[in-house]
Amino acid sequence: MVVIQMFKNFSVKSSHGEYYVKYCSWKETLNQHINNGDAVIVDNNIAKLYSDILDSIKDTNIIFIDASEETKSYESIGDIIKNIISNNFSKNNKLIAIGGGITQDVTSFAASIILRGVDWTFFPTNLASQCDSCIGSKTSVNLGKYKNQLGGFYPPREIFIDFSFCKTLPEVDICAGLGEMMHYFLLENLDSLEILGEEIVKAKTDLNQLSKLIERSLLIKKTMVEIDEYDQGPRRIFNYGHTFGHALEASSNFQVPHGIAVAYGIDLANLISSELGLIDIGLRNQIRKILKDIFNICEIPIFNIDNYFSALMRDKKNVNGVLHAILTRGLGDMFLTPIEMTDEIKNLINKFYEQKLYDKSL
């Protein structure tokens, strides 16, 4: 509770109306927040950890889901929607999501199409959803084997953040959240990479430091989201590290968590930027030292590099079959650019993974 009181609630402006981020104790807030007829969508892992809290809302329609890529498929969400509608859900009711990014995607997509759109609220329970995905409005659903190919923009009405959820997270999830935050912090005009590196290391074991980074990450994102809600222009720089990271997730069959894949993706984007003469290799290696404290917890499994290149070419930002990704000219200077997949670039990417250039000086 002491940690929560340090932070100020804030709102995010949206074409759907303002929505609100509130720092609170979820145990005190949940019961006050549910009305008759509302539906609660809960990650099974949270249900196991906090069964006593969920017992207190047992008369509510609670839908338990597994946090898996299969659950957020277009086909699976149809069954969830049937459950909601068949339990006397009406236009004035809302959906309540308790979980991480997958629970968020399932709930937001369902809310956007049920009865042409109903309110939903979110209790994010992992670091990646608290520091990043809870704001920004995006809904993303898988279609078959293709990740995040369906969706739109449909923000929650309220977001309730309780940092205490982070106490139950394994280290790999903490690192995944820090990996997601890194692409925001590097977009800032940083005073010191050394200080950032110290903050990242400290945040692994210090909830107060971690909470400060969560707030900082959200406020960076809020500023850009309000400028470019629908991701048509400046906001696209938030894909820094994501194009290469998403391809790693897909080609490793999602054995590499998203935020850690993003950390690898940032390092690869910086390496390519160096190869193209956009930044000095020394800056890339300085940033890599911080990224290593994040991605070293998760070894990349062996995968087929051709599958990786295929995944790259399916990225949503590509135009007319040409890869588009975020590269960098330095701290705070990222930009979207077409990248010609020459033999040199392909060989560099192959060496990055095969020879683990992310773990060595060049």
C-alpha positions as CSV (number, residue, x, y, z in Angstrom):
1,M,0.0,0.0,0.0
2,V,2.9,2.4,0.7
3,V,4.2,1.9,-2.8
4,I,0.8,2.6,-4.4
5,Q,0.4,5.9,-2.5
6,M,3.5,7.2,-4.0
7,F,1.9,7.4,-7.5
8,K,-0.7,9.7,-9.0
9,N,-3.6,8.4,-11.0
10,F,-3.9,9.8,-14.6
11,S,-6.1,9.7,-17.6
12,V,-5.5,9.0,-21.3
13,K,-7.4,10.9,-23.9
14,S,-9.0,8.8,-26.6
15,S,-11.6,9.1,-29.4
16,H,-13.6,6.6,-27.3
17,G,-13.5,9.1,-24.4
18,E,-11.0,9.5,-21.6
19,Y,-10.0,6.4,-19.7
20,Y,-8.3,6.2,-16.3
21,V,-5.3,4.5,-14.8
22,K,-5.6,4.1,-11.0
23,Y,-3.0,2.8,-8.6
24,C,-4.9,0.8,-5.9
25,S,-5.2,-2.4,-3.9
26,W,-7.1,-4.7,-6.2
27,K,-8.5,-6.7,-3.2
28,E,-10.2,-3.6,-1.9
29,T,-11.3,-2.4,-5.4
30,L,-12.7,-5.5,-7.1
31,N,-15.8,-6.0,-4.9
32,Q,-16.8,-2.4,-5.2
33,H,-16.5,-2.5,-8.9
34,I,-18.7,-5.4,-9.9
35,N,-22.4,-4.9,-10.7
36,N,-25.1,-7.5,-11.3
37,G,-24.8,-9.0,-14.7
38,D,-21.1,-8.1,-15.2
39,A,-18.8,-10.8,-16.5
40,V,-15.3,-11.4,-15.1
41,I,-12.6,-13.0,-17.3
42,V,-9.8,-14.4,-15.2
43,D,-6.5,-16.0,-16.0
44,N,-6.4,-19.5,-14.4
45,N,-3.0,-18.8,-12.8
46,I,-4.5,-15.8,-10.9
47,A,-7.5,-17.8,-9.9
48,K,-5.2,-20.4,-8.2
49,L,-3.0,-17.8,-6.5
50,Y,-5.9,-15.6,-5.2
51,S,-8.8,-18.1,-4.8
52,D,-9.9,-16.4,-1.6
53,I,-10.6,-13.1,-3.4
54,L,-12.4,-14.8,-6.2
55,D,-14.6,-16.7,-3.7
56,S,-15.9,-13.3,-2.6
57,I,-17.4,-12.7,-6.1
58,K,-18.7,-16.3,-6.6
59,D,-22.2,-15.1,-7.5
60,T,-20.8,-13.3,-10.6
61,N,-20.4,-14.9,-14.0
62,I,-16.6,-15.8,-13.8
63,I,-15.0,-17.2,-16.9
64,F,-11.6,-18.8,-16.4
65,I,-9.2,-19.0,-19.3
66,D,-5.7,-20.3,-19.9
67,A,-3.1,-17.7,-20.8
68,S,-2.1,-19.3,-24.1
69,E,-1.9,-18.2,-27.7
70,E,-4.7,-20.7,-28.5
71,T,-7.0,-19.0,-26.1
72,K,-6.7,-15.6,-27.9
73,S,-7.5,-17.2,-31.2
74,Y,-10.5,-15.9,-33.1
75,E,-12.1,-19.3,-32.8
76,S,-11.7,-19.7,-29.1
77,I,-13.0,-16.2,-28.3
78,G,-16.3,-17.2,-30.0
79,D,-17.0,-19.7,-27.2
80,I,-16.2,-17.1,-24.5
81,I,-18.6,-14.6,-26.1
82,K,-21.3,-17.3,-26.2
83,N,-20.8,-17.8,-22.4
84,I,-21.1,-14.1,-21.8
85,I,-24.2,-13.5,-23.8
86,S,-26.0,-16.6,-22.5
87,N,-25.7,-15.3,-18.9
88,N,-28.2,-12.4,-19.3
89,F,-25.4,-9.9,-20.2
90,S,-26.9,-6.5,-21.4
91,K,-25.6,-3.3,-22.9
92,N,-25.3,-1.6,-19.5
93,N,-23.0,-4.4,-18.2
94,K,-19.3,-4.5,-18.5
95,L,-16.5,-7.1,-18.8
96,I,-13.8,-7.2,-16.2
97,A,-10.4,-8.6,-17.1
98,I,-8.0,-10.0,-14.4
99,G,-4.8,-11.2,-15.9
100,G,-2.0,-10.4,-18.3
101,G,-1.8,-9.5,-22.0
102,I,-3.7,-12.5,-23.3
103,T,-6.6,-11.9,-20.9
104,Q,-6.5,-8.3,-22.0
105,D,-6.7,-9.2,-25.7
106,V,-9.5,-11.7,-25.2
107,T,-11.6,-9.2,-23.1
108,S,-10.9,-6.1,-25.2
109,F,-11.7,-7.9,-28.5
110,A,-14.9,-9.4,-27.0
111,A,-16.0,-6.1,-25.5
112,S,-15.5,-4.3,-28.8
113,I,-17.9,-6.6,-30.7
114,I,-20.5,-7.7,-28.1
115,L,-23.7,-5.6,-28.6
116,R,-21.7,-3.3,-30.9
117,G,-19.4,-2.4,-28.0
118,V,-19.6,-2.5,-24.2
119,D,-17.5,-1.1,-21.4
120,W,-14.6,-3.2,-20.0
121,T,-12.1,-2.6,-17.2
122,F,-8.7,-4.1,-16.5
123,F,-6.8,-5.4,-13.5
124,P,-3.3,-6.1,-15.1
125,T,-1.5,-8.8,-13.2
126,N,1.9,-9.2,-14.9
127,L,4.6,-6.7,-15.5
128,A,4.3,-6.5,-19.3
129,S,0.6,-5.6,-19.0
130,Q,1.1,-3.1,-16.2
131,C,4.0,-1.2,-17.8
132,D,2.8,-1.3,-21.4
133,S,-0.2,-3.0,-22.9
134,C,-2.8,-1.7,-20.4
135,I,-2.9,1.6,-22.2
136,G,-2.9,2.3,-25.9
137,S,-6.3,0.8,-26.9
138,K,-5.0,-2.0,-29.2
139,T,-6.9,-5.3,-29.4
140,S,-5.0,-8.2,-31.0
141,V,-6.3,-11.7,-31.8
142,N,-4.6,-14.6,-33.5
143,L,-6.0,-16.2,-36.7
144,G,-4.9,-19.8,-36.9
145,K,-1.1,-19.8,-36.7
146,Y,-0.8,-16.1,-37.5
147,K,-0.3,-13.9,-34.4
148,N,-2.2,-10.7,-33.9
149,Q,-3.7,-10.5,-37.4
150,L,-7.1,-9.4,-36.2
151,G,-8.1,-6.5,-33.9
152,G,-8.7,-2.8,-33.6
153,F,-8.6,0.0,-31.0
154,Y,-10.9,-0.3,-28.0
155,P,-9.6,1.0,-24.6
156,P,-10.9,-0.1,-21.2
157,R,-12.9,2.5,-19.2
158,E,-10.6,2.0,-16.2
159,I,-7.3,0.3,-15.4
160,F,-6.5,-0.7,-11.8
161,I,-2.8,-1.3,-11.2
162,D,-1.7,-3.1,-8.0
163,F,2.1,-3.5,-8.0
164,S,1.8,-6.3,-5.4
165,F,1.0,-8.7,-8.2
166,C,4.7,-8.4,-9.2
167,K,5.7,-10.1,-5.9
168,T,4.4,-13.4,-7.2
169,L,6.0,-13.2,-10.7
170,P,9.0,-15.5,-11.5
171,E,12.2,-13.7,-12.6
172,V,11.7,-14.6,-16.2
173,D,8.4,-12.6,-16.2
174,I,10.1,-9.6,-14.5
175,C,12.8,-9.7,-17.2
176,A,10.1,-9.9,-19.9
177,G,8.5,-6.8,-18.5
178,L,11.8,-4.9,-18.3
179,G,12.5,-5.9,-21.9
180,E,9.2,-4.3,-22.9
181,M,10.0,-1.1,-21.0
182,M,13.4,-0.8,-22.6
183,H,12.1,0.3,-25.9
184,Y,10.3,3.2,-24.2
185,F,13.4,4.2,-22.2
186,L,15.7,4.2,-25.2
187,L,13.2,6.4,-27.0
188,E,13.9,9.1,-24.3
189,N,16.8,11.5,-24.5
190,L,18.6,9.7,-21.7
191,D,21.1,11.5,-19.5
192,S,23.0,8.3,-18.7
193,L,22.9,4.7,-20.0
194,E,24.8,3.8,-16.9
195,I,22.1,5.0,-14.6
196,L,19.4,3.2,-16.7
197,G,21.4,0.0,-16.4
198,E,21.6,0.3,-12.6
199,E,17.9,1.0,-12.4
200,I,17.1,-2.1,-14.5
201,V,19.3,-4.4,-12.3
202,K,17.8,-2.9,-9.1
203,A,14.2,-3.3,-10.3
204,K,14.6,-7.1,-10.5
205,T,14.5,-7.3,-6.7
206,D,13.3,-3.9,-5.5
207,L,9.5,-3.4,-5.9
208,N,9.8,0.4,-5.3
209,Q,12.3,0.7,-8.1
210,L,10.2,-1.5,-10.4
211,S,7.1,0.5,-9.6
212,K,8.9,3.8,-10.6
213,L,9.9,2.2,-13.9
214,I,6.3,1.1,-14.5
215,E,5.0,4.6,-14.0
216,R,7.7,6.1,-16.1
217,S,7.0,3.7,-19.0
218,L,3.3,4.4,-18.9
219,L,3.7,8.2,-19.0
220,I,6.1,7.9,-22.0
221,K,3.5,5.8,-23.8
222,K,0.6,8.1,-22.8
223,T,2.2,11.1,-24.4
224,M,2.6,9.3,-27.8
225,V,-0.8,7.5,-27.6
226,E,-2.6,10.9,-27.2
227,I,-0.7,12.2,-30.3
228,D,-1.3,9.1,-32.5
229,E,-4.0,6.9,-31.0
230,Y,-4.4,4.8,-34.1
231,D,-0.8,4.1,-34.7
232,Q,-0.7,5.8,-38.1
233,G,2.4,8.0,-37.7
234,P,4.7,8.9,-34.8
235,R,3.5,6.1,-32.5
236,R,4.9,3.5,-34.9
237,I,8.4,4.1,-33.4
238,F,7.1,2.0,-30.5
239,N,7.6,-1.0,-32.7
240,Y,11.3,-0.6,-32.0
241,G,12.6,-4.1,-31.4
242,H,9.2,-5.6,-32.1
243,T,9.6,-6.6,-35.7
244,F,12.6,-8.7,-35.0
245,G,11.2,-9.8,-31.7
246,H,7.9,-11.0,-33.1
247,A,9.7,-13.1,-35.7
248,L,11.8,-14.7,-32.9
249,E,8.6,-15.5,-30.9
250,A,7.0,-17.2,-34.0
251,S,10.0,-19.1,-35.2
252,S,10.8,-20.4,-31.6
253,N,7.2,-21.5,-31.2
254,F,6.7,-18.9,-28.5
255,Q,9.4,-20.4,-26.3
256,V,10.9,-17.0,-25.9
257,P,8.6,-14.7,-23.9
258,H,7.5,-11.5,-25.7
259,G,9.4,-8.9,-23.7
260,I,12.6,-10.9,-23.8
261,A,12.1,-11.4,-27.5
262,V,11.8,-7.6,-27.8
263,A,15.1,-7.1,-25.9
264,Y,16.8,-9.4,-28.4
265,G,15.0,-7.5,-31.2
266,I,16.3,-4.2,-29.9
267,D,19.8,-5.5,-29.9
268,L,19.4,-6.9,-33.5
269,A,17.9,-3.6,-34.7
270,N,20.9,-1.7,-33.2
271,L,23.3,-4.2,-34.8
272,I,21.7,-3.6,-38.2
273,S,21.8,0.1,-37.6
274,S,25.5,-0.1,-36.9
275,E,26.0,-2.2,-40.0
276,L,24.3,0.4,-42.1
277,G,26.4,3.2,-40.5
278,L,23.6,4.8,-38.6
279,I,25.2,4.4,-35.1
280,D,28.6,3.6,-33.8
281,I,29.1,-0.1,-32.7
282,G,30.2,1.3,-29.4
283,L,26.8,2.7,-28.7
284,R,25.2,-0.6,-29.7
285,N,27.5,-2.5,-27.3
286,Q,26.7,0.0,-24.5
287,I,23.0,-0.7,-24.9
288,R,23.6,-4.4,-25.2
289,K,25.2,-4.6,-21.8
290,I,21.8,-3.5,-20.3
291,L,19.8,-5.8,-22.6
292,K,22.0,-8.7,-21.5
293,D,20.8,-8.3,-17.9
294,I,17.3,-8.9,-19.3
295,F,17.6,-11.5,-22.0
296,N,20.4,-13.7,-20.5
297,I,17.7,-15.4,-18.4
298,C,16.3,-17.0,-21.5
299,E,18.5,-18.9,-23.9
300,I,17.2,-18.9,-27.5
301,P,16.2,-22.4,-28.6
302,I,17.5,-23.8,-31.9
303,F,15.2,-22.7,-34.8
304,N,15.0,-22.7,-38.5
305,I,16.4,-19.4,-39.8
306,D,14.2,-19.7,-43.0
307,N,11.2,-19.7,-40.7
308,Y,12.5,-16.5,-39.0
309,F,12.8,-14.7,-42.4
310,S,9.3,-15.9,-43.4
311,A,7.9,-14.5,-40.1
312,L,9.7,-11.2,-40.7
313,M,8.0,-10.9,-44.1
314,R,4.6,-11.4,-42.5
315,D,5.0,-8.3,-40.3
316,K,2.0,-6.0,-40.4
317,K,4.2,-2.9,-41.2
318,N,5.5,-4.4,-44.4
319,V,4.5,-2.7,-47.7
320,N,4.4,-4.5,-51.0
321,G,6.5,-7.3,-49.8
322,V,9.3,-5.0,-48.5
323,L,10.4,-5.3,-44.8
324,H,9.7,-2.2,-42.8
325,A,11.3,-2.0,-39.3
326,I,12.4,0.6,-36.7
327,L,16.1,1.4,-36.8
328,T,18.0,4.0,-34.8
329,R,20.4,6.9,-35.4
330,G,21.0,7.1,-31.6
331,L,19.2,7.5,-28.3
332,G,15.8,9.1,-28.8
333,D,16.2,9.0,-32.6
334,M,14.3,5.9,-33.9
335,F,12.6,5.8,-37.3
336,L,10.6,3.5,-39.5
337,T,12.4,2.5,-42.7
338,P,12.3,0.0,-45.5
339,I,15.1,-2.5,-45.2
340,E,16.4,-4.3,-48.3
341,M,17.0,-7.9,-47.3
342,T,20.3,-8.2,-49.0
343,D,22.6,-11.2,-48.6
344,E,24.7,-9.1,-46.2
345,I,21.7,-8.3,-44.0
346,K,20.5,-11.9,-44.0
347,N,24.0,-13.2,-43.2
348,L,24.2,-10.7,-40.3
349,I,20.9,-11.8,-38.9
350,N,21.9,-15.4,-39.2
351,K,25.2,-14.8,-37.5
352,F,23.4,-12.8,-34.7
353,Y,21.5,-16.0,-33.8
354,E,23.8,-18.7,-34.8
355,Q,27.0,-17.3,-33.4
356,K,25.2,-15.5,-30.6
357,L,26.5,-12.0,-31.5
358,Y,24.0,-10.7,-28.9
359,D,26.4,-12.2,-26.3
360,K,29.7,-11.2,-27.6
361,S,31.7,-8.1,-28.7
362,L,32.1,-7.8,-32.4
